[in-house]
Amino acid sequence: MGRLLDFLDDRLGIVSAWRTSMSGKRPPAGIGFLRTLGFAALTVCALQFLSGIALAFHYVPTAGLAYDSIRAFEQEVPGGAFVRSLHHFGASFFVVLAVVHLARVFFTGAYKAPREFTWLTGIGLLGIVLGFGFTGYLLPWDQKAYFATNVGTEIAGRTPLLGDALRTVLNGGDEVGPPTLTRFYVIHVVLLPIALLGLLAVHLMLIQRHGVAAPGRPVGDEGSPGLPYFPHHTLKEAIVGAATAGVLFLAAATFHAPLEALAEPSDAGYEPRPDWYFLAAFQLLKWFKGPFESLGTFWLPNLFVLALALVPFVDRTPERHWRKRKLATSLGIATIVFVATLTILGALDAPDNQRVLRHPLGCTETEKLGYLALRRARCLECHELEYAGTRYGTEDHDAPRFDELLAERYAFSTFDAVLRDPEGELGTEDMPAFDYLPDVERAAIWAFLRKLVPEKQ
Amino acid sequence: MDSNGASRRGFLATLTLVLAGVPILGAIVASLRSGLAPARVEKPTSIPLCHLEELPKGDAILGRAVTFEMRRGPLVENVSRMVFVTRGESDGDYLAMLGECTHLRCPIQQRTVSVGGRDAPLRCPCHGGVFSRTGEVLAGPPRAPLRRLELEMPTDGADIVHVRGL
């Protein structure tokens, strides 16, 4: 055994690496559970890679199939629904842990010399995590995906000078559409993972190089070495990592990642909202009107990030203890209160979205076209439809229910004639004519309704 | 002899740089150019919107989803947009607007809201933009009126109104 280790160490240097960075390393005394938050974020990061690869093996990145491939993954693949929930809630956990880790580093003054670049790479990593969130929620191609991405790429389009180019590159054209999905997919599964791993490697190497800042001691005073990193601090990290994973598993097993109806750009009833971690930005956008618009879309968010990045270069005082850094501590608390207030205000402006009928899995191209045509023609604003135990549409109208209508013997020729000329066929002016629809769309609506309510034999 | 050797080495270094640099630079430029090129999108210029008699009367607003085929080279995709039509100043004068907020492209809703004691018929559900019947901004962050579209009235007894400029 010893000889094998010697053999490997001569060639790979793993034993000596273990000694210098683990068992032989003695971080300053007094570091506790607060210094494990970065590791907790790293744990979630690893889980995101795992669940993300599982999703990517089944996901089809085209506008026509993305939504159905996600639903098929949930319904047909063993454990699929759980894995998607894991990935969805994992994103939130990642954001929370990254922010809490950043707050810890800020309030303990750990970003001060010589650790300025560890902080800077950390800010970059937080930006990448938010980028993952933003590109990730377009991928299911549901209502939220489509409309939130419209807002997101339009905000990118407000960047001074580069805006138009940036928006065109992100959208793959002038507006959000099928090319956008392809691009966001590549950004989400190729570009951002490479950026994340690269920056993370530098972040971890810098942590190796400079070690943990001694709690409460000023710059230059690295305190007295405490117990060896392994197994003492690694045990704390393992406990926190395991607890994080446990809570995430519990969340994914209890709650289901949301999926709204298939994206339909002409849906004039939909009220878009971003994921919770962008609600502060959402709220901010409402306050800057007319000529001040770019303050909310560009200047304030970017100046905030810039200020954050410059913290270690502006704050040159040697003190690390929060009580001796009155200005920094108060600014930090004020920032947290401000962002939290914005987030709560954004959350209070809850959307008033109606339940939208979803097409069943396994629709043909025609049935899917019929589904979209039914939504575009807003048939369910007058007719009700009961499908799979849920009632869609409004009760305010006395138009016949689709499921009752089609349960009777009802032929396409009658349906088509009524759609073309309701007044002539039914003798009522209550129903508008749908003769403006192309023939294929009327036939497709019929095919879709028949898919939901099969003809009685 | 010495200077001769140094210049030969210098020549070889330059040659290597050029030989390696040209293809590498070429690959970078070509990848960026094709990668960042926007998809070339073609839309039909004129899209059927509604019948003549469906055009709004009085203060009514017609909201209609229009669908069309968007072509990216050989790829054809079915796309839809919301269009609002209202009456203009004079008789027989109509305005068509794209149902997309000019702030950050949220879907415009046909829902009455009160602005300074007056009713406004169109609003954006995101950041609070409110628009008049003619698409002018009445409140909220938007800076520009709703995007105007061109209506194409039927000729020779035909009865379908088309919309242009989507």
Interface residues (C-beta under 8 A of the other chain):
Chain A: A63 G64 F147 N150 V151 E154 I155 T168 V169 N171 G172 G173 D174 E175 V176 G177 P178 P179 E264 P265 S266 D267 A268 G269 Y270 E271 P272 F282 L285 K286 F288 K289 G290 P291 E293 G296 T297 P351 D352 L369 L372 A373 R376 A377 R378 P432 A433 D435 Y436 E441
Chain B: L36 P38 A39 V41 P48 L49 C50 H51 E54 G63 A65 V66 T67 M70 R72 L75 E77 N78 V79 S80 R81 M82 G99 H103 L104 R105 C106 P107 I108 Q109 Q110 P125 C126 H127 G128 V137 G140 P141 R143 I160
